[in-house]
Amino acid sequence: MTTALSEEIRAWLAANAPGRDEVPAPGTPEFVAFAQAFLGRVYDAGFSGISWPVEYGGRGLGQPEEKAFWSEAAAYDLPLGAVFGIGLGMCGPIVRELGTEEQKQRYLRPLLQGREVWCQLFSEPAAGSDLAALRTRAVSDGDDFVITGQKVWTTGAHYCDFGILLARTDPDVPKHRGLTMFIVPMREQGVTVRPLRDMTGASDFNEVFFDGLRVPASAVVGGVGGGWNAARTLLVLERLAVSAGLGVDNAAEGPLSFGGLAGRVRARGLLDSPIVADQLVDLYLAARAADLTDEKLAQEIDAGIDPGSRGSIGKLLKARLNCVAADLAVDLLGDADLDEDLRHDILQSRKLAIGGGTDEIQLTIIGERVLGLPREPQADLAVPFRDLPAN
Ligand SMILES: Cc1cc2nc3c(=O)[nH]c(=O)nc-3n(C[C@H](O)[C@H](O)[C@H](O)COP(=O)(O)OP(=O)(O)OC[C@H]3O[C@@H](n4cnc5c(N)ncnc54)[C@H](O)[C@@H]3O)c2cc1C
């Protein structure tokens, strides 16, 4: 099945994938509009949400079939991952897993069709790794909740229609217990989005301020007070998506891929050096280990086995691979050989090692939840949130 589908996808992409010159500059409104229109065409061709249930717009197939699309897509410079990675990899899946029937009917198909774009509103200035310390409040008021607070590092907030937000609904219980997840509209009064510039010069991240945004109780995902469970489920889905390369564009052929880097090293005549050859072999092995881990996780999911926290292994291997490849590129090619694409990817190479939980946090998760090592001491687990010192 997968082989026939892969051939179908390959033929479709060969006929329909835009050439590099046709895609507007990343980060521009034209780029987002182009990505939305292209995902619409992917949907019409039957390749958007291949593993999602048929009743919500998907094709009802398995994880290997879903992965087949992204593997084939990685050969092209598509704009999909940059705009839809968070929606397709996290927000949609959490609505699919924990949302009400009404939420699933309302939100999933437009996401798969590219008509609505989503962001993830978790991190705050004083709540990143310690996410449960977040301070954004959602106060119950009649049939509504009123949201006030600040989020940060929100990728894509400036062009998104909806976000998955984590907020504190009960400060009188310990920090993990008083949280609730919401679907929030991003274009309403009461939401202010301010761009942040990263070291590549791009402004993909934002600060987002909520100033009394009113949402109905029907916007809650996973129950009032169920936010920590919902957030953990979303983060597991995120790590699995990152590990599997779902929603990631051009990973297979990019300048920091094994093939991309080996090609440049060969072109510079460096392959004769046994030291350089050794370094490339190490990179190849790291890439294979990451790929085989993904494959194993995908097979397990398909067989109905929940990989749970083992998704963190795949995410960690991918993040480290990026960093190793970037360091190798700088080491072997030197400043003179770094063209704009390579420079850009080197500057971006640390992002996977931070976003979705830093490498240190993944190591703790693997230690505690995969290997069963003793848990890190946490003094604040039983203390009501309002009694914890701020920051
Ligand atoms: C590319 C990118 C995209 C992002 N997109 C989003 C988004 O769309 N939405 C969103 O909500 N957030 C987003 N983030 C934010 C991201 O989730 C946080 O940056 C991340 O969780 C780390 O939090 P922090 O930046 O507050 O760092 P901190 O938590 O302050 O960590 C600082 C350093 O301390 C270390 N550290 C902290 N606690 C521990 C511990 N217990 N043990 C060992 N070491 C520890 C960390 O590993 C890190 O090295 C994004 C980040 C990046 C880089």
The ligand as a Gaussian input file, in Angstrom:
#p B3LYP/6-31G(d) Opt

LIG

0 1
 C       12.065000      27.652000      17.234000
 C       11.206000      27.765000      18.456000
 C        9.834000      27.824000      18.308000
 C        9.029000      27.953000      19.442000
 N        7.686000      28.041000      19.244000
 C        6.873000      28.122000      20.319000
 C        5.465000      28.211000      20.121000
 O        4.969000      28.253000      18.991000
 N        4.679000      28.266000      21.208000
 C        5.187000      28.226000      22.480000
 O        4.395000      28.229000      23.423000
 N        6.536000      28.193000      22.702000
 C        7.386000      28.146000      21.650000
 N        8.739000      28.100000      21.838000
 C        9.282000      28.232000      23.189000
 C        9.897000      26.951000      23.736000
 O        8.907000      25.999000      24.042000
 C       10.716000      27.347000      24.975000
 O       11.744000      28.212000      24.532000
 C       11.328000      26.140000      25.647000
 O       10.334000      25.338000      26.272000
 C       12.378000      26.542000      26.723000
 O       11.844000      27.483000      27.590000
 P       12.630000      28.832000      27.904000
 O       12.987000      29.483000      26.598000
 O       11.804000      29.613000      28.857000
 O       13.994000      28.389000      28.571000
 P       14.213000      28.014000      30.100000
 O       13.154000      27.068000      30.546000
 O       14.390000      29.268000      30.886000
 O       15.574000      27.220000      30.023000
 C       16.856000      27.877000      29.985000
 C       17.946000      26.811000      30.061000
 O       17.841000      26.095000      31.318000
 C       17.729000      24.705000      31.106000
 N       16.803000      24.118000      32.081000
 C       15.615000      24.637000      32.520000
 N       15.040000      23.795000      33.414000
 C       15.865000      22.721000      33.535000
 C       15.821000      21.513000      34.297000
 N       14.784000      21.235000      35.115000
 N       16.847000      20.636000      34.165000
 C       17.907000      20.892000      33.346000
 N       18.013000      22.034000      32.595000
 C       17.000000      22.929000      32.691000
 C       17.129000      24.567000      29.719000
 O       17.421000      23.302000      29.132000
 C       17.795000      25.733000      28.985000
 O       19.088000      25.351000      28.553000
 C        9.591000      28.009000      20.739000
 C       10.988000      27.978000      20.882000
 C       11.792000      27.855000      19.752000
 C       13.277000      27.839000      19.928000

